[in-house]
């Protein structure tokens, strides 16, 4: 049965790609655009086919990143304006959800908090793709209750914003040091601190997913969201501040994703004026730095705020991304040995280029 489902998914991909015909002829994306809608649509489908055939169907890659890949297929399937793309993503996602259930029948004994969180993400996505498992969900909820807010988030959003003095695990000896310590108490090595924007981004994702699944992952989303004013302003692009700058940008994009239910709703720029302005001010930086991954996140976030191909920023992003697709259909560095570095840029670019079937504009949060 599993082989039949996989064969049907692959056949659906082939049929949809064949239907697109010559992308060089068709309707320009806007008057005078160098690319057509057909070119854009074919590029998106080639990217999705790469994610499925080269990454998701690779057993080793899927075992490690299946939870994330299922989320990608599900989000594309339920939010895309193009019905063919929805069907393609759903077919791929459902087939992979069946496989995810096969290789993850239950939480392993002694599962750590990071692996448990990945399993909860995968269980949620698999269920939404039509392959639920009530027994597994109950087991995950029971396992999750054994961990604290500090295990999940490393700080307590009910008590404080993300701290700046929380050391990472010592790179030299692996020791976990207490907060505020700058030199490892075991080996004396200098410690690197967690970036507070990284902590906040993770807290947004975990708390959103926890509320969505009914399995609390440290805190509720409303408690994390209310800390947003403390994260402003976001780090501007400066020489040698890669970590701070990108952590700030990805905090903004993941605020958008978690608040708009991963592109199901529009947002008003009036609700998040600082975030909207930060995205607009920095989008062209992704072109300068040859960064398709971040460009994809700029584009889908700004489109959620209401920008369209009538806006010069969106046009600049589309032109850049459509000009640099790899021969295998992916975006990003083809020599990257990490599967995440191959599929995640491709996913973000697909999201940046595709049309959405937005429903309503969400109300502003109450801070």
C-alpha positions, -999 to +999 in steps of 0.1 A: +000+000+000+028+024+009+045+018-025+012+025-043+008+058-025+044+068-033+039+058-070+008+079-072+026+109-057+054+107-082+030+103-111+011+134-100+044+154-100+052+143-135+018+151-149+017+186-134+052+194-147+042+182-182+011+204-182+031+236-178+046+234-212+069+262-224+075+287-196+089+312-221+055+320-235+026+333-214+016+362-193+042+386-179+041+387-141+037+425-145+039+449-174+074+446-188+085+418-164+113+396-177+094+364-164+060+351-171+035+336-147+041+303-164+078+306-158+072+313-121+047+284-118+071+260-134+100+271-111+078+266-080+069+231-091+104+222-099+114+233-065+087+213-048+097+182-068+133+187-057+122+188-020+102+156-025+123+135-047+158+145-036+153+152+001+120+138+015+123+104-003+159+100+009+156+077+040+184+093+060+173+129+052+137+121+060+145+104+093+163+136+104+141+163+089+108+146+082+089+167+108+099+199+090+093+186+055+058+174+064+051+210+077+063+224+044+041+201+023+011+208+045+015+246+046+019+247+008-011+224+003-035+244+024-025+280+017-016+281-020-038+300-044-030+275-072-051+244-070-026+223-090+001+232-065-022+224-036-028+189-050+008+183-057+019+193-022-009+173-006-001+142-025+036+144-016+028+153+020+003+125+026+026+099+011+054+111+034+031+112+064+023+075+060+061+069+059+067+091+090+041+071+110+059+039+099+093+050+112+079+068+143+053+044+158+059+057+194+082+081+213+114+062+222+122+055+259+142+083+274+136+107+246+153+141+251+134+174+249+147+183+214+138+150+198+105+151+216+097+185+202+105+173+167+082+143+172+054+166+183+059+188+152+059+157+130+028+142+147+009+174+142+018+177+105+012+140+098-023+143+114-032+174+094-020+155+062-047+129+068-026+103+089-036+109+125-025+086+154-044+093+186-023+068+206+009+085+196-005+119+204-014+108+239+020+093+245+037+126+233+015+146+256+024+124+286+061+126+277+060+164+273+047+169+308+080+157+322+099+188+309+099+223+323+096+257+306+134+260+309+139+227+291+118+239+262+126+276+259+156+282+283+138+311+299+103+317+313+083+342+292+058+347+320+086+361+341+110+379+317+120+386+281+147+365+265+179+371+284+213+381+270+234+364+296+225+327+290+256+307+280+255+280+254+269+246+261+307+248+264+322+239+230+354+226+246+340+202+273+302+201+268+294+215+302+262+234+308+270+265+329+247+286+350+233+319+337+256+349+339+288+328+337+312+339+309+340+313+315+333+276+318+334+265+355+347+231+345+374+238+319+379+275+319+370+280+282+354+312+272+316+308+267+294+320+239+260+335+248+227+326+233+213+353+211+182+367+227+165+369+192+172+333+186+156+324+220+126+345+211+121+330+177+123+295+191+098+305+218+074+318+192+075+286+172+074+262+202+046+280+220+025+284+188+029+247+180+022+237+216-011+256+216-020+243+182-014+207+192-027+208+227+007+198+240+022+228+259+058+233+251+069+254+280+046+284+276+015+296+258+018+317+227+001+348+242+027+349+269+055+349+244+038+374+220+033+400+248+071+403+250+074+416+215+078+453+224+109+443+244+125+429+213+123+462+194+141+478+177+157+451+155+194+450+148+203+469+116+227+455+091+263+465+102+297+452+093+304+420+112+270+416+129+258+386+109+244+368+139+225+397+154+211+409+121+199+376+108+185+366+142+165+398+142+152+393+106+141+357+113+124+368+145+103+392+125+095+366+098+086+339+124+064+364+142+045+368+110+043+330+104+031+322+139+006+350+141-009+345+106-011+307+111+016+301+086+002+322+058-035+315+062-044+351+070-034+386+061-019+410+086-023+448+089+009+468+088-007+489+115-005+460+139+032+455+135+046+488+122+082+482+134+083+447+119+068+458+086+093+487+083+122+464+091+113+439+064+109+467+038+142+484+047+162+452+044+148+432+016+173+444-010+201+433+014+193+397+005+201+405-032+234+421-022+243+392-001+231+366-026+208+351-001+177+334-016+167+318+017+161+351+035+147+367+003+119+340+003+111+349+039+110+386+031+086+381+002+060+359+019+060+380+050+056+412+031+028+397+009+010+388+041+011+425+050-006+432+016+023+440-008+019+425-043+038+425-076+026+460-081+053+470-055+089+475-065+102+455-036+082+424-045+093+427-082+129+430-072+126+398-051+109+379-078+134+389-105+163+379-082+149+345-072+137+335-107+172+343-121+191+320-098+173+287-096+196+257-098+194+231-125+180+205-102+151+228-093+165+239-059+177+272-046+208+278-025+242+262-024+242+229-044+274+219-026+260+222+009+264+188+025+236+195+050+202+185+037+187+214+056+208+238+036+194+223+004+157+220+012+150+250+035+161+277+010+141+260-016+110+259+007+113+296+016+117+306-021+086+286-030+067+304-003+081+338-015+071+332-051+037+315-049+002+330-048-019+326-016-055+322-009-057+346+020-090+347+039-094+376+063-072+402+079-064+394+115-071+418+143-041+434+161-028+417+193-034+433+227+000+438+244 
